[in-house]
Amino acid sequence: MKENCIDYKINTSTMAIRCARHLEFQTHIIETNKSCYSMQPPLKLLEYACKMGGSTYKGRQESVRFKFGIHSKIPILVNQNEETIMFPTHSPTHINNTWISLEHFHKAYDHEDRAKSTVEFINGERITVMCSLKTILKQHQRVSALMLQELHFPRKHMVMRVL
């Protein structure tokens, strides 16, 4: 039997989420120390996590479109406080899409089937995703730029005067 993650919330241990391809579950969740399944679709889990992080999924998506000119396979800053950023391998609603956490991504390899690639996480765990290595590397480049822009460049802080 597959482990059910009831009321799952994307967190700093989430390495990847993807379609479960299962009659009972909609999402396969891969964490640093476990793998489980949710009845919620991947996009619903992301939407909830974005709201918990202070914005909406659509708001995060529009921000990246505006700042970076990216219009497809848009990486999402899920939670700015926890520095959780995820990038998709396909369109968010595509059945083969896998959302990969930048925090846990280590590297990607060619797969013997050129339509697939292997993603290795920092903890050494590997998964096969249904997209080319070229796509993974492009997505990693995009999400790295997003991380630098949104999380690591200092911002000017507004000074408020109290009268």
PABADREN-980651 format. One line per 5 residues: number of its first residue (from 1); their letters; for each residue x, y, z of N, C-alpha, C. Coordinates in pm, 1 decimal, padded with zeros to 6 digits. Atoms other than C-alpha are relative to their C-alpha. Layout:
BEGIN
NUM = A = X,Y,Z,X,Y,Z,X,Y,Z  ...
END
This chain:
BEGIN
1 = MKENC = 00083.3,-00118.9,00000.0,00000.0,00000.0,00000.0,00087.6,00125.0,00000.0  -00073.5,-00125.6,00009.0,00115.7,00350.4,-00079.8,-00033.5,00089.1,00119.3  00022.0,-00087.7,-00114.7,00163.5,00597.6,00208.0,-00075.8,00124.1,-00044.3  00083.1,-00115.2,00030.0,-00101.0,00869.6,00205.7,00043.7,00117.6,00086.3  -00033.5,-00122.6,-00072.3,00007.1,01221.0,00300.8,-00127.1,00084.2,00007.0
6 = IDYKI = 00124.1,-00074.9,-00014.9,-00322.9,01362.0,00427.3,00034.6,00144.9,00031.6  -00021.8,-00144.1,-00019.4,-00333.3,01742.3,00409.5,00147.0,00038.8,-00017.6  -00142.3,-00027.7,00023.1,00019.3,01756.3,00266.0,00023.5,00147.3,-00031.2  -00041.7,-00137.7,00027.2,00191.7,02094.3,00260.9,00144.2,-00001.2,-00049.2  -00135.7,-00012.3,00053.7,00495.6,02169.6,00045.5,00084.6,00071.5,00104.2
11 = NTSTM = -00086.4,-00055.5,-00103.8,00786.9,02244.7,00277.6,00145.6,-00009.7,-00044.1  -00142.0,-00001.4,00035.5,01166.0,02271.4,00285.8,00057.0,-00139.8,-00023.2  -00044.3,00137.7,00026.5,01195.0,01890.0,00273.9,-00051.3,-00053.9,-00134.1  00057.1,00045.4,00127.2,00996.0,01862.5,-00051.4,00104.5,00012.7,-00110.4  -00097.8,-00001.1,00109.0,01232.6,01764.9,-00332.9,-00069.4,00006.4,-00136.1
16 = AIRCA = 00072.7,00001.9,00127.1,00977.5,01700.1,-00610.0,-00144.1,-00042.0,00023.1  00137.8,00047.5,00002.4,00607.5,01660.0,-00676.2,-00038.6,-00022.9,-00145.8  00042.1,00031.8,00135.9,00448.0,01500.2,-00979.4,-00126.9,-00082.7,00000.5  00121.9,00079.1,00016.6,00140.2,01325.7,-01114.1,00025.3,-00143.1,00047.5  -00017.6,00133.7,-00056.3,00088.7,00995.1,-00934.7,-00033.1,-00111.0,-00098.3
21 = RHLEF = 00044.3,00103.7,00094.4,-00073.2,00807.1,-01226.6,-00054.1,-00121.2,00077.1  00056.5,00100.3,-00089.4,-00274.7,00615.8,-00970.5,-00149.9,00027.7,00012.1  00145.0,-00017.6,-00009.5,-00648.7,00558.0,-00934.0,-00042.4,00074.0,00126.9  00039.2,-00058.2,-00127.2,-00662.4,00664.8,-00569.7,00066.9,00135.0,00027.8  -00076.7,-00121.0,-00030.6,-00395.9,00938.8,-00557.8,00029.3,00080.4,-00125.9
26 = QTHII = -00029.7,-00086.8,00113.7,-00320.9,01239.0,-00777.8,00144.8,00047.1,-00003.8  -00136.1,-00053.5,-00005.6,00025.9,01343.8,-00660.8,00095.6,-00094.8,00070.8  -00110.2,00073.1,-00063.6,00348.3,01159.2,-00586.9,00095.0,00105.9,00054.8  -00083.8,-00097.9,-00069.1,00554.9,01355.9,-00335.3,00129.6,-00068.1,00041.8  -00130.7,00053.2,-00037.4,00926.6,01298.0,-00288.7,00065.8,00099.5,00094.8
31 = ETNKS = -00067.0,-00081.9,-00100.2,01083.5,01435.3,00027.6,00137.4,-00057.5,00028.2  -00136.7,00043.0,-00030.8,01435.1,01405.3,00165.7,00002.8,-00133.1,00073.6  -00002.0,00122.2,-00081.0,01336.4,01120.9,00398.5,-00117.7,-00093.6,-00025.3  00113.8,00088.3,00027.6,01017.8,00972.1,00248.5,-00060.7,00031.8,-00136.0  00077.5,-00015.9,00122.6,00797.1,00929.0,-00053.7,-00143.5,-00033.4,00035.4
36 = CYSMQ = 00139.4,00024.9,-00033.7,00420.0,00956.5,-00022.9,-00091.5,00052.8,-00109.3  00098.6,-00034.7,00102.0,00101.0,01029.2,-00213.2,-00109.7,00086.1,00059.2  00107.9,-00087.4,-00042.6,-00172.1,01291.1,-00195.8,-00117.5,-00013.2,-00095.8  00119.0,00001.0,00084.3,-00527.7,01297.8,-00322.7,-00018.7,00133.7,-00071.3  00005.7,-00131.1,00064.7,-00477.6,01664.6,-00415.8,00089.8,00000.0,-00123.6
41 = PPLKL = -00088.0,-00010.6,00116.6,-00341.3,01744.0,-00764.3,00120.5,00089.8,00030.9  -00120.3,-00078.9,-00026.2,00010.9,01894.6,-00778.7,-00024.9,00151.6,00001.4  00024.7,-00144.0,00008.9,-00117.4,02238.2,-00880.6,-00073.7,00053.4,00123.0  00070.7,-00041.5,-00122.6,-00352.3,02254.1,-00579.4,00097.2,00010.8,00117.5  -00100.4,-00005.9,-00106.6,-00060.3,02176.7,-00348.0,00086.2,00125.7,-00014.1
46 = LEYAC = -00080.0,-00120.4,00024.7,00142.6,02456.6,-00510.3,-00079.7,00126.6,00030.2  00084.1,-00117.7,-00026.0,-00145.9,02704.1,-00495.8,-00012.0,00026.0,00149.8  00011.6,-00013.8,-00145.4,-00191.8,02638.4,-00124.1,00132.5,00048.6,00060.5  -00131.4,-00038.8,-00053.0,00181.7,02667.4,-00053.5,00031.8,00145.6,-00032.0  -00022.4,-00140.7,00036.6,00199.1,02998.7,-00240.7,-00080.1,00092.2,00091.2
51 = KMGGS = 00082.7,-00081.2,-00090.0,-00089.1,03136.0,-00033.8,00059.6,00004.1,00139.1  -00064.0,00003.7,-00132.4,00083.1,03022.5,00285.7,00128.8,00082.4,00000.4  -00122.3,-00079.0,00012.8,00394.8,03198.1,00156.8,-00023.5,00147.3,-00025.9  00029.5,-00142.4,00008.1,00214.3,03530.0,00119.6,-00047.4,00051.1,-00134.7  00049.3,-00043.3,00130.2,00091.6,03537.6,-00241.0,-00086.4,-00110.7,-00058.8
56 = TYKGR = 00073.4,00105.3,00069.6,-00111.8,03342.5,-00492.2,00090.8,-00060.0,-00106.0  -00074.1,00063.7,00108.9,00019.4,03100.9,-00751.0,-00001.6,00090.1,-00123.0  00013.0,-00087.9,00117.5,-00113.3,03329.8,-01026.4,00083.9,00126.7,00017.8  -00080.0,-00119.5,-00027.2,00051.9,03630.9,-00860.8,00149.1,-00026.1,-00018.1  -00141.5,00038.4,00016.2,00388.5,03453.2,-00842.7,00033.1,-00018.7,-00147.5
61 = QESVR = -00019.0,00026.3,00142.7,00347.8,03343.4,-01204.7,00008.1,00131.3,-00078.8  00001.0,-00129.3,00070.4,00263.3,03695.8,-01327.3,00125.9,00080.5,00030.3  -00121.8,-00071.1,-00038.1,00558.7,03841.5,-01136.6,00120.6,-00048.9,-00081.1  -00111.3,00056.5,00077.3,00804.3,03605.0,-01308.7,-00015.0,00035.3,-00148.2  00024.0,-00039.7,00140.0,00643.5,03673.5,-01648.4,00045.4,00142.9,-00023.6
66 = FKFGI = -00031.2,-00141.3,00013.8,00679.8,04047.9,-01595.4,00150.5,00027.7,00012.9  -00140.7,-00029.9,-00028.2,01034.3,04049.7,-01451.5,00098.1,-00069.6,-00093.7  -00095.3,00081.1,00076.2,01192.7,03778.5,-01667.3,-00042.5,-00027.3,-00143.8  00047.5,00024.8,00135.8,00979.6,03759.5,-01981.8,-00019.4,-00147.8,-00031.5  00021.3,00143.3,00019.2,00920.8,03387.0,-01930.9,-00151.1,-00022.6,-00011.5
71 = HSKIP = 00143.4,00020.3,00021.2,00585.1,03272.7,-02067.7,-00044.0,-00146.2,00005.6  00037.5,00141.1,-00013.6,00597.0,02894.0,-02041.0,00097.0,-00067.5,00096.7  -00079.8,00074.2,-00099.6,00725.8,02645.6,-01781.7,00060.4,00096.6,00102.8  -00043.9,-00107.8,-00089.5,00745.2,02931.2,-01532.9,00038.6,-00054.3,00137.7  -00038.2,00038.4,-00136.6,00945.9,02866.3,-01213.5,-00078.5,00083.9,00100.4
76 = ILVNQ = 00083.5,-00066.5,-00099.8,00758.3,02960.8,-00896.9,00075.0,00014.6,00132.8  -00050.0,-00026.9,-00134.4,00884.9,03125.4,-00579.2,-00115.2,-00035.0,00094.2  00112.6,00052.9,-00078.0,00658.1,02916.6,-00357.7,-00012.0,00071.2,00134.0  00001.4,-00063.4,-00131.4,00755.1,03065.3,-00022.0,00130.5,00076.6,00017.4  -00119.0,-00084.3,-00007.8,00994.0,03357.6,-00000.5,00070.4,-00011.7,00135.4
81 = NEETI = -00060.4,00009.5,-00133.3,01048.7,03326.1,00376.1,00081.6,-00127.6,00016.9  -00071.2,00128.0,-00009.2,01153.5,02960.3,00343.4,00094.0,-00021.6,-00118.7  -00082.5,00007.1,00120.9,01333.6,03027.6,00012.2,-00029.2,-00126.7,-00080.5  00043.0,00116.3,00076.1,01133.1,02753.4,-00156.7,-00035.8,00042.0,-00141.0  00024.5,-00028.3,00140.8,01150.8,02775.8,-00535.4,-00007.2,-00133.6,-00072.9
86 = MFPTH = 00015.0,00123.9,00075.5,01026.5,02504.3,-00769.0,-00009.8,00031.8,-00148.8  00010.7,-00018.7,00144.8,01058.1,02463.9,-01142.9,-00064.6,-00121.4,-00065.1  00069.2,00109.2,00067.6,00839.8,02259.0,-01378.8,00079.6,-00054.0,-00118.4  -00063.2,00058.5,00118.5,00958.5,02021.6,-01649.5,-00088.2,00014.8,-00123.3  00098.7,-00017.8,00107.1,00643.6,02080.7,-01858.1,-00097.1,00110.0,00042.9
91 = SPTHI = 00109.2,-00086.8,-00041.4,00332.6,02294.6,-01851.7,-00054.5,-00053.4,00133.4  00046.2,00045.2,-00132.1,00191.7,02284.8,-01495.4,-00113.6,-00101.9,-00002.0  00112.2,00093.7,00005.4,-00115.6,02088.2,-01608.3,00031.2,-00125.5,-00081.7  -00038.6,00116.1,00081.5,00073.5,01837.2,-01827.5,00019.9,-00121.8,00089.8  -00007.9,00122.4,-00080.5,00053.3,01478.6,-01701.6,00143.9,-00043.1,00029.9
96 = NNTWI = -00140.2,00037.8,-00021.8,00432.3,01433.2,-01737.6,00079.2,00103.4,00080.0  -00072.4,-00104.6,-00071.6,00516.9,01747.7,-01542.5,00047.6,-00048.4,00136.8  -00056.7,00019.5,-00133.3,00743.1,01719.1,-01240.0,00047.5,00136.1,00049.0  -00049.5,-00121.9,-00062.9,00799.5,02014.9,-01008.0,00122.0,-00038.0,00083.6  -00126.0,00031.2,-00066.9,01160.3,02011.2,-00882.0,00041.8,00118.9,00086.9
101 = SLEHF = -00044.9,-00104.1,-00092.2,01286.3,02205.6,-00581.0,00144.7,00036.8,-00029.4  -00136.8,-00047.5,00025.3,01592.5,02418.6,-00653.6,00090.9,-00032.1,00118.7  -00078.4,00023.1,-00122.0,01710.2,02376.4,-00293.7,00061.1,-00140.7,00005.2  -00045.1,00138.7,-00007.4,01747.6,02000.8,-00337.7,00064.6,-00050.8,-00128.5  -00055.1,00042.3,00128.3,01854.1,01982.7,-00703.2,00152.5,00000.5,00005.3
106 = HKAYD = -00145.7,00006.8,00005.3,02213.1,01867.0,-00750.5,00049.2,00005.3,-00144.3  -00036.1,-00000.8,00141.3,02253.5,01777.5,-01118.0,-00093.7,-00090.2,-00078.4  00084.2,00082.0,00087.7,02088.9,01613.0,-01415.2,00089.1,-00071.7,-00100.3  -00074.9,00082.6,00093.4,02206.4,01342.6,-01652.4,-00087.6,-00036.2,-00119.6  00070.0,00059.1,00113.3,02117.6,01215.8,-01995.1,-00052.7,-00135.7,00040.4
111 = HEDRA = 00057.9,00132.5,-00018.8,01893.9,00912.9,-01990.2,00021.8,-00075.1,-00130.6  -00017.3,00076.0,00124.1,01932.2,00629.4,-02242.2,-00109.7,00032.8,-00101.0  00109.5,-00048.5,00084.7,01595.0,00744.3,-02378.1,00013.1,00152.9,-00002.6  -00025.6,-00144.3,00011.4,01664.2,01098.4,-02506.3,-00118.7,00087.4,00040.7  00118.5,-00075.7,-00041.3,01307.7,01203.2,-02421.1,-00009.8,00009.2,00152.3
116 = KSTVE = -00000.8,-00000.1,-00145.8,01391.1,01148.9,-02052.9,00135.7,00050.1,00050.8  -00126.6,-00031.0,-00064.9,01657.1,01263.9,-01810.5,-00007.4,-00046.8,00145.3  -00007.8,00041.6,-00139.4,01772.0,01166.6,-01463.7,00040.2,00120.7,00083.5  -00029.1,-00110.2,-00091.6,01765.4,01423.7,-01185.0,00055.7,-00059.8,00127.6  -00059.2,00042.6,-00126.7,01992.7,01375.2,-00887.3,-00014.0,00112.9,00100.4
121 = FINGE = 00015.8,-00097.2,-00106.6,01918.6,01548.8,-00560.3,00124.2,00000.4,00088.7  -00116.9,-00015.5,-00087.3,02170.6,01664.6,-00301.0,00019.7,-00121.9,00089.5  -00011.7,00116.3,-00088.4,02093.8,01361.1,-00082.6,00037.3,-00128.5,-00075.7  -00040.6,00114.5,00080.5,02193.9,01129.3,-00370.3,-00114.1,-00075.0,-00066.0  00116.1,00065.8,00061.8,01840.6,01017.2,-00457.9,-00014.8,00047.9,-00143.9
126 = RITVM = 00019.0,-00031.5,00142.0,01764.1,01006.2,-00829.7,-00141.2,-00035.6,-00043.0  00128.3,00030.8,00061.5,01441.0,01022.3,-01026.5,00013.3,00019.3,-00151.3  00005.4,-00017.4,00144.2,01366.9,00988.7,-01396.3,-00116.9,00091.3,-00031.6  00106.2,-00091.5,00041.0,01169.2,01272.0,-01550.5,-00018.9,-00009.4,-00151.2  00037.2,00015.6,00140.4,00992.9,01276.5,-01885.9,00028.5,00127.4,-00079.2
131 = CSLKT = -00040.7,-00113.0,00082.8,01187.9,01560.2,-02048.9,00149.1,-00012.4,-00027.2  -00140.7,00008.7,00040.2,01522.6,01610.0,-02214.6,00091.2,00069.1,00100.6  -00100.1,-00066.0,-00083.8,01840.6,01709.5,-02035.2,00006.5,00148.6,-00032.9  -00002.7,-00140.8,00043.6,01837.1,02032.4,-02238.8,-00108.7,00080.2,00072.0  00110.6,-00067.5,-00068.7,01498.2,02123.8,-02087.3,00032.2,00019.8,00147.4
136 = ILKQH = -00035.2,-00010.5,-00143.0,01615.9,02051.4,-01732.1,00104.7,00109.6,00021.2  -00106.4,-00099.7,-00016.3,01928.7,02263.7,-01777.8,-00052.1,00141.6,-00024.7  00059.1,-00131.9,00026.4,01728.9,02553.1,-01925.9,-00085.8,00044.1,00118.3  00084.2,-00031.6,-00115.1,01480.2,02536.9,-01639.6,00085.6,00032.8,00123.1  -00089.8,-00027.7,-00112.8,01764.6,02525.0,-01386.1,00061.0,00139.3,-00013.6
141 = QRVSA = -00055.1,-00134.1,00024.6,01917.4,02835.6,-01545.9,-00103.5,00107.4,00035.3  00107.0,-00096.4,-00028.7,01582.6,03018.2,-01524.2,-00024.0,00013.6,00150.1  00032.0,-00003.8,-00142.0,01516.8,02923.7,-01163.8,00117.5,00056.5,00080.6  -00116.9,-00058.4,-00067.4,01872.3,03018.6,-01061.5,-00002.3,00151.3,-00011.3  00012.1,-00145.0,00019.3,01819.8,03366.5,-01209.4,-00109.2,00055.9,00091.4
146 = LMLQE = 00108.7,-00042.1,-00088.1,01491.7,03392.8,-01018.8,00047.6,00004.3,00144.9  -00051.0,00004.9,-00137.4,01663.6,03290.7,-00695.0,00090.9,00119.7,00027.6  -00092.0,-00111.5,-00020.4,01938.4,03549.1,-00738.0,-00073.5,00133.2,00007.3  00075.8,-00125.3,00005.2,01695.7,03827.5,-00826.8,-00088.0,00019.5,00122.7  00101.0,-00014.6,-00103.9,01435.6,03758.6,-00562.0,00050.4,-00023.2,00142.1
151 = LHFPR = -00039.9,00037.7,-00135.5,01629.4,03617.6,-00268.4,00137.4,00050.9,00043.5  -00137.0,-00024.9,-00043.2,01995.3,03712.6,-00276.2,00056.7,00137.3,-00032.1  -00046.5,-00136.7,00020.5,02032.9,04064.4,-00413.4,-00066.2,00087.9,00104.1  00060.0,-00085.5,-00102.4,01986.0,04318.0,-00136.8,-00096.5,00101.0,-00062.6  00099.1,-00097.9,00045.2,01684.8,04542.6,-00174.2,00009.5,00123.9,00086.7
156 = KHMVM = 00006.2,-00122.9,-00078.9,01651.0,04900.7,-00067.7,-00123.3,-00008.3,00088.6  00112.0,00005.1,-00092.5,01433.3,04918.3,00237.6,-00059.8,00139.5,00013.6  00068.4,-00125.7,-00015.3,01175.2,05188.7,00272.6,00015.5,00045.4,00144.7  -00014.6,-00055.3,-00134.1,01236.2,05416.8,00567.7,-00127.7,00074.7,00035.1  00122.0,-00067.6,-00044.4,00929.5,05522.7,00757.9,00034.1,00088.6,00118.6
161 = RVL = -00020.1,-00090.9,-00112.7,00927.9,05823.3,00987.8,-00127.0,00006.0,00082.8  00113.3,-00009.1,-00091.4,00705.2,05826.6,01288.1,-00000.6,00140.3,00056.4  00010.4,-00137.1,-00052.2,00581.4,06172.4,01382.2,-00054.3,00003.8,00138.7
END
